[in-house]
Amino acid sequence: MTETVGKGRAPGRLPSMADVAQVAGVSHQTVSRVLNDHPSVREETRARVLDAIAQLGYRRNSAARALVTRRTRTIGILTTGSALYGPTSTAVAVEEAARERGYFVSLASVRSFEHERLRDALDHFMSQAVEGIVVITPQDDVAAAVESIETGLPVVMIAALDAEPVRAGTIAIAVDQRLGAYRATQHLLDLGHETVVHLAGPADWFDARQRERGWREALEERGREVPDVVRCDWSARSGYEAARRLGRRVRAGGGPTAVFAANDQLALGVLRALWEQGVDVPGDLSVVGFDDIDGAAYFVPSLTTVSQPFVSLGRRCLQVLAEAIEGAEVGRRLLIEPMLVVRASSGPPRAL
């Protein structure tokens, strides 16, 4: 196999734009236009330049490009470092969407959102000349800390906020948690259940509050009894412990016939506890979760749940951030629609 080396380029030296221009038979300026996706380049010429880039293995020098354009095309992503499915999936989706749009990513994880720690993380971003910041903010204290510090940069908060962001230049975007919970509860009511018990997440999480709100609205809209919320954390163990109590009530003949768990891990714990007690799902008790985690279709029975479109969330986040970086006016609060995925864990109550 023969390596193509531009005239005057020593073997082992990284190829330059001049080498690409020579191999493609075009000017240095034409190569620059192709790299920057300029519309004035003919398709035949563009194809020739791209072939030369592939042939030589050329990689543009991002540092040099930043000096010329005064653009780093770098964004900061600030997370809480949570290993939970929602925040982790969100961070991955944003990073992938950033690469799709040609942005580099600087990631900072802050487990304690004290003012000094947050300031250090933001200073880290500023030292890298980021053009905008994405903050994954699942809890009240995170959002309050972020809004307390002025950066002068566009900030997108991925959070199901209860209201619009206070600080100018901040945009909130999220999957519509309220709508997802509303549809999950409505699905159970449509199956014939008189009411639905809710295993809720921690009260200081935006997602938990919005899911509880959607559940409550669906019941009240139908004029149904609104049972007391069963407060949990996000773990399967918490769902398991709550369901052991519910299972005893079901076996005694006075329990609920439907449960909506605030996430799939809680639902997994519920299914385990019910199985241990001989409670049939969905015959004796229907169970619905939220998130559609990997493997939810392989629970026993397969789990009816609300799917969050994290890929769409990441792309929309990068779209609005890029628009804000360019100075465009962007809405302050944006919501993405979730989807109910019906599987075997939900069905009509046995009496119907």
C-alpha positions as CSV (number, residue, x, y, z in Angstrom):
1,M,0.0,0.0,0.0
2,T,1.4,3.4,-1.0
3,E,0.9,6.4,1.2
4,T,0.0,9.6,-0.6
5,V,2.3,12.4,0.5
6,G,1.9,16.0,-0.8
7,K,4.8,17.4,-2.7
8,G,7.3,18.9,-0.3
9,R,5.8,17.1,2.7
10,A,8.2,14.9,4.6
11,P,6.8,11.5,5.6
12,G,5.6,11.6,9.2
13,R,4.6,15.3,9.1
14,L,0.9,15.9,9.7
15,P,-0.9,17.0,6.5
16,S,-1.8,20.7,6.2
17,M,-4.4,22.6,4.3
18,A,-1.8,23.4,1.7
19,D,-1.2,19.6,1.2
20,V,-5.0,19.1,0.7
21,A,-5.1,22.0,-1.8
22,Q,-2.3,20.5,-3.8
23,V,-3.7,17.0,-3.9
24,A,-7.2,18.4,-4.8
25,G,-5.8,20.8,-7.4
26,V,-7.5,23.8,-5.8
27,S,-6.5,26.9,-3.8
28,H,-6.0,27.1,0.0
29,Q,-9.0,29.4,0.1
30,T,-11.2,26.8,-1.5
31,V,-10.2,24.1,1.0
32,S,-11.1,26.6,3.8
33,R,-14.5,27.2,2.2
34,V,-15.2,23.5,2.1
35,L,-14.1,23.0,5.7
36,N,-16.5,25.8,6.7
37,D,-19.3,24.5,4.6
38,H,-19.4,27.7,2.4
39,P,-22.3,27.6,-0.1
40,S,-20.3,29.1,-3.1
41,V,-18.3,25.9,-3.7
42,R,-19.3,23.7,-6.6
43,E,-20.3,20.1,-5.6
44,E,-17.7,18.6,-7.9
45,T,-15.0,20.7,-6.3
46,R,-16.3,20.0,-2.8
47,A,-16.2,16.2,-3.5
48,R,-12.6,16.5,-4.8
49,V,-11.5,18.4,-1.6
50,L,-13.2,15.9,0.7
51,D,-11.6,13.0,-1.2
52,A,-8.2,14.7,-0.6
53,I,-8.9,15.2,3.1
54,A,-9.8,11.5,3.5
55,Q,-6.8,10.4,1.4
56,L,-4.3,12.4,3.4
57,G,-6.0,11.9,6.8
58,Y,-6.1,15.7,7.3
59,R,-7.4,17.0,10.7
60,R,-8.0,20.7,11.1
61,N,-6.1,22.6,13.9
62,S,-8.8,23.7,16.2
63,A,-6.6,26.0,18.2
64,A,-5.4,27.8,15.1
65,R,-9.0,28.0,13.8
66,A,-10.1,29.6,17.1
67,L,-7.4,32.3,16.8
68,V,-8.6,33.2,13.3
69,T,-12.4,33.0,13.9
70,R,-12.4,34.0,17.6
71,R,-14.7,31.0,18.1
72,T,-13.7,28.0,20.2
73,R,-16.9,26.0,19.4
74,T,-16.7,24.7,22.9
75,I,-19.5,24.4,25.4
76,G,-19.5,23.5,29.1
77,I,-21.7,20.8,30.6
78,L,-22.2,21.0,34.3
79,T,-23.7,18.0,36.1
80,T,-24.3,16.8,39.6
81,G,-22.4,13.5,39.0
82,S,-25.5,11.5,39.6
83,A,-25.5,7.9,38.5
84,L,-29.3,7.9,38.2
85,Y,-30.7,7.0,34.8
86,G,-32.3,10.4,33.9
87,P,-29.3,12.7,34.6
88,T,-26.8,10.3,33.2
89,S,-28.8,9.7,30.0
90,T,-29.3,13.4,29.6
91,A,-25.6,14.1,29.9
92,V,-24.8,11.5,27.3
93,A,-27.4,12.8,24.9
94,V,-26.2,16.4,25.2
95,E,-22.6,15.4,24.6
96,E,-23.5,13.4,21.5
97,A,-25.7,16.2,20.1
98,A,-22.8,18.6,20.7
99,R,-20.5,16.5,18.6
100,E,-23.1,16.2,15.9
101,R,-23.2,20.0,15.7
102,G,-19.4,20.3,15.6
103,Y,-18.9,21.5,19.2
104,F,-16.3,20.3,21.7
105,V,-17.4,19.6,25.2
106,S,-15.9,20.4,28.5
107,L,-17.5,18.5,31.4
108,A,-17.5,19.4,35.0
109,S,-19.2,17.3,37.8
110,V,-20.1,19.1,41.0
111,R,-21.6,16.9,43.8
112,S,-22.1,19.8,46.2
113,F,-23.5,23.0,44.7
114,E,-22.0,25.4,47.2
115,H,-21.2,28.8,45.8
116,E,-17.4,28.3,45.9
117,R,-17.5,24.9,44.2
118,L,-19.9,26.2,41.5
119,R,-17.7,29.2,41.0
120,D,-14.7,27.0,40.5
121,A,-16.5,24.9,37.9
122,L,-17.6,28.0,36.0
123,D,-14.1,29.5,36.2
124,H,-12.9,26.2,34.7
125,F,-15.3,26.7,31.8
126,M,-14.3,30.4,31.3
127,S,-10.6,29.5,31.2
128,Q,-11.4,27.3,28.2
129,A,-13.4,30.1,26.5
130,V,-16.6,28.2,26.3
131,E,-19.3,29.8,24.3
132,G,-22.3,28.6,26.3
133,I,-23.1,26.3,29.2
134,V,-25.5,23.5,29.7
135,V,-26.5,22.7,33.3
136,I,-28.3,19.5,34.2
137,T,-30.3,20.6,37.2
138,P,-32.6,18.0,38.7
139,Q,-32.9,19.6,42.2
140,D,-34.0,22.9,43.7
141,D,-30.6,23.7,45.3
142,V,-28.8,23.1,42.0
143,A,-31.0,25.5,40.0
144,A,-30.9,28.2,42.8
145,A,-27.1,28.0,42.8
146,V,-26.7,28.3,39.1
147,E,-29.1,31.3,38.9
148,S,-27.2,33.1,41.6
149,I,-24.0,33.4,39.5
150,E,-23.7,35.7,36.5
151,T,-21.5,34.3,33.7
152,G,-22.3,36.6,30.8
153,L,-22.8,33.5,28.6
154,P,-26.0,31.8,27.3
155,V,-27.0,29.1,29.8
156,V,-29.4,26.2,29.1
157,M,-30.7,24.5,32.2
158,I,-32.1,21.0,31.6
159,A,-34.7,21.0,34.3
160,A,-38.5,20.6,34.7
161,L,-38.7,23.9,36.4
162,D,-41.9,25.0,38.1
163,A,-41.6,28.4,36.5
164,E,-39.5,30.3,34.0
165,P,-35.8,31.0,34.9
166,V,-35.3,34.2,36.7
167,R,-31.9,35.2,35.3
168,A,-31.8,36.8,31.9
169,G,-29.9,34.7,29.3
170,T,-31.0,31.4,30.9
171,I,-33.3,29.0,29.0
172,A,-34.9,26.0,30.7
173,I,-35.6,22.8,28.6
174,A,-37.0,19.5,29.7
175,V,-39.1,16.5,28.8
176,D,-42.7,17.3,29.9
177,Q,-42.8,15.3,33.2
178,R,-46.3,16.4,34.1
179,L,-47.7,15.3,30.7
180,G,-46.0,11.9,31.0
181,A,-47.4,11.2,34.4
182,Y,-50.8,12.5,33.4
183,R,-50.9,10.0,30.5
184,A,-49.7,7.2,32.6
185,T,-52.5,7.8,35.2
186,Q,-55.0,8.4,32.5
187,H,-54.1,5.0,30.9
188,L,-54.8,3.2,34.2
189,L,-58.1,5.0,34.6
190,D,-59.1,4.1,31.0
191,L,-58.5,0.5,31.9
192,G,-61.2,0.7,34.5
193,H,-59.3,1.3,37.7
194,E,-61.1,3.5,40.2
195,T,-58.0,5.3,41.4
196,V,-54.2,5.0,41.3
197,V,-51.7,5.0,44.1
198,H,-48.5,7.1,43.4
199,L,-45.1,6.1,44.6
200,A,-43.5,9.6,44.3
201,G,-39.8,10.5,44.1
202,P,-38.0,13.0,46.5
203,A,-39.9,16.2,47.0
204,D,-36.9,18.4,46.2
205,W,-36.5,17.0,42.7
206,F,-38.3,18.9,39.9
207,D,-39.1,15.7,38.0
208,A,-40.7,14.1,41.1
209,R,-42.9,17.2,41.7
210,Q,-44.0,17.4,38.1
211,R,-44.8,13.7,37.9
212,E,-46.9,14.0,41.1
213,R,-48.7,17.0,39.6
214,G,-49.6,15.1,36.4
215,W,-50.9,12.1,38.5
216,R,-53.0,14.4,40.7
217,E,-54.4,16.3,37.7
218,A,-55.5,13.1,35.9
219,L,-57.4,11.9,39.0
220,E,-59.0,15.2,39.8
221,E,-60.1,15.7,36.2
222,R,-62.1,12.4,36.4
223,G,-63.4,13.2,39.9
224,R,-61.6,10.3,41.4
225,E,-60.2,9.8,44.9
226,V,-56.7,11.1,45.3
227,P,-54.8,8.8,47.6
228,D,-52.0,10.0,49.9
229,V,-48.7,10.0,48.1
230,V,-46.2,7.3,49.1
231,R,-42.9,9.3,49.3
232,C,-39.9,7.3,48.2
233,D,-36.4,7.9,47.0
234,W,-35.5,6.7,43.4
235,S,-34.2,3.2,44.4
236,A,-35.6,-0.2,43.7
237,R,-35.3,-0.9,47.4
238,S,-37.6,2.0,48.2
239,G,-40.2,0.7,45.8
240,Y,-39.8,-2.8,47.2
241,E,-40.4,-1.6,50.8
242,A,-43.5,0.4,49.8
243,A,-45.0,-2.4,47.8
244,R,-44.6,-4.9,50.6
245,R,-47.2,-2.8,52.5
246,L,-49.4,-2.4,49.4
247,G,-49.2,-6.2,48.7
248,R,-50.5,-7.0,52.1
249,R,-53.5,-4.7,51.6
250,V,-54.2,-6.3,48.2
251,R,-54.1,-9.8,49.6
252,A,-56.5,-8.8,52.3
253,G,-58.9,-7.6,49.7
254,G,-58.9,-3.9,50.5
255,G,-55.9,-2.7,48.6
256,P,-55.5,-0.6,45.4
257,T,-55.7,-2.1,41.9
258,A,-53.2,0.2,40.2
259,V,-49.9,1.8,41.1
260,F,-47.9,4.5,39.2
261,A,-44.3,4.5,40.3
262,A,-42.3,7.7,39.7
263,N,-39.5,5.8,38.0
264,D,-38.7,2.3,36.6
265,Q,-36.4,1.4,39.5
266,L,-39.2,2.0,41.9
267,A,-41.4,-0.1,39.7
268,L,-38.8,-2.9,39.6
269,G,-38.9,-3.0,43.4
270,V,-42.7,-3.1,43.4
271,L,-42.7,-6.1,41.0
272,R,-40.2,-8.0,43.1
273,A,-42.2,-7.4,46.3
274,L,-45.5,-8.4,44.7
275,W,-44.0,-11.5,43.2
276,E,-42.8,-12.6,46.7
277,Q,-46.3,-12.1,48.1
278,G,-48.0,-14.0,45.3
279,V,-49.8,-10.9,44.0
280,D,-50.5,-11.2,40.3
281,V,-49.5,-8.3,38.0
282,P,-51.6,-7.1,36.3
283,G,-54.5,-9.2,37.4
284,D,-54.5,-8.1,41.1
285,L,-52.4,-4.9,40.7
286,S,-51.4,-3.0,37.6
287,V,-48.0,-1.3,37.7
288,V,-46.7,1.6,35.5
289,G,-43.3,3.2,35.7
290,F,-41.5,6.2,34.2
291,D,-38.3,6.5,32.1
292,D,-38.3,3.3,30.0
293,I,-34.9,2.3,31.1
294,D,-32.9,-0.3,29.2
295,G,-34.3,-3.7,30.1
296,A,-37.8,-2.4,31.1
297,A,-39.3,-4.6,28.3
298,Y,-37.7,-7.6,30.0
299,F,-39.0,-7.2,33.5
300,V,-41.5,-9.9,34.5
301,P,-44.0,-8.9,33.4
302,S,-42.7,-6.4,30.9
303,L,-43.2,-2.9,32.2
304,T,-45.7,-0.3,31.0
305,T,-43.8,3.0,31.4
306,V,-43.3,6.5,30.0
307,S,-40.4,6.9,27.6
308,Q,-38.3,10.0,27.7
309,P,-36.8,11.0,24.3
310,F,-33.3,11.8,25.5
311,V,-31.8,12.0,22.0
312,S,-34.4,14.6,21.0
313,L,-33.8,16.5,24.3
314,G,-30.0,16.6,23.6
315,R,-30.5,17.9,20.1
316,R,-33.1,20.5,21.0
317,C,-30.8,21.6,23.8
318,L,-27.9,22.2,21.5
319,Q,-30.1,23.8,18.9
320,V,-31.4,26.5,21.3
321,L,-27.9,27.0,22.8
322,A,-26.4,27.5,19.4
323,E,-29.1,30.0,18.5
324,A,-28.5,31.8,21.8
325,I,-24.8,31.9,21.1
326,E,-25.5,33.5,17.8
327,G,-27.7,36.1,19.5
328,A,-31.1,34.8,18.5
329,E,-34.1,35.3,20.8
330,V,-35.1,31.9,22.2
331,G,-38.1,31.0,24.4
332,R,-37.3,30.9,28.1
333,R,-39.0,27.6,28.8
334,L,-39.3,24.7,26.3
335,L,-40.9,21.2,26.8
336,I,-40.5,18.0,24.8
337,E,-43.3,15.5,24.6
338,P,-42.8,12.0,26.2
339,M,-44.5,8.8,25.0
340,L,-46.4,6.2,27.0
341,V,-45.2,2.6,26.2
342,V,-47.9,0.1,27.0
343,R,-46.7,-3.4,27.9
344,A,-47.9,-6.4,30.0
345,S,-47.7,-4.9,33.6
346,S,-50.9,-2.9,33.1
347,G,-54.4,-4.3,32.5
348,P,-58.0,-4.0,33.6
349,P,-58.8,-4.9,37.2
350,R,-59.7,-8.5,37.7
351,A,-63.4,-7.8,38.3
352,L,-63.9,-6.3,34.8
